Amino acid sequence: MHNLVMRFLTSIEGKYFTLTVDDIRADESGVPTVTQAEVNALMDLVITNNIFASATGSLTGKKDAKIVSTNASIVAIV
């Protein structure tokens, strides 16, 4: 599974707001197909429309974004 983790700058200096989108789009082989342009556009949309309230202040800019991949395996519990 792949998650998109986006961090935003906030109006309180040194504080960040993190937004995670789970199970992002991937091709048939499981490779994420989300582009940098799409991530930038999404982050701009979130900031421009002031979509989220944050305890660390209003969102003022983009800090960074990354795709986090996780592999899980089922372990038998006896």
N, C-alpha and C positions, 0 to 999 in steps of 0.2 A: 504494500500500500504506500502511496505517496501523498504527502501533505505539503501544502504551500503555507509557509510561515512568513508573515509580513510584520515588520516592526515600524512603527510610526513615531516621529518626534511629537512631543506635546508642549503645551504652553508652560509647563513646569520644567525648568532647565534640568537636564540630567535624568529625566524620567521618560519612559517609553510606553507605548501601548502596543500589545501584540495581538494579532488576529491570525487565526489558523483556519485554513480551509482543508477539510479532510477529503481524502480519496479523489484527488484531482484527475483530470482527463489524461489517459495514457493510450498508446497504440496497442495493437494486438499482442506484442511481445512484452508489454508492461512498462515501456519507456515513457516517461511523462512527455506530453506534447504541448504543454503550456509554454507560450513564448514570453520573452522578456518584455516585449511591447504590450502584451495582454496584461501582464502583472503591473507594469507601470500605469496602464490605463485604469485598471481596477483600483490601485492605490490612489490615483488622482481623483477618481470618482468618490471614494470613501471620504477623502479630505474635503473636496469641494462641497459635497452634500451634507457634511457634518452628520454622518449616519449614526455614529456611536458616541455615547456619553462615556467619559473615562474619569476615573478617580484621580488621574494624573493630569487633568486639564484637557483642553480641546486639542484635536489633532492638527498640527501645524506643518508637517512635512513628512517626507519619506526617510527612514533610517536605512533599512535594508530589507531584502526578501531572499528566501532560500527554499529549495525543495528538499524535504526530509523524507528519506525512504526507510521503511521499517519492514522487517521480515519477522513473521511470527510462526512458531511451530507449536503444534498441539502435543502436549506431554500427557501421557496417561497418569492419572492420579489414582493411586490404589488405596 
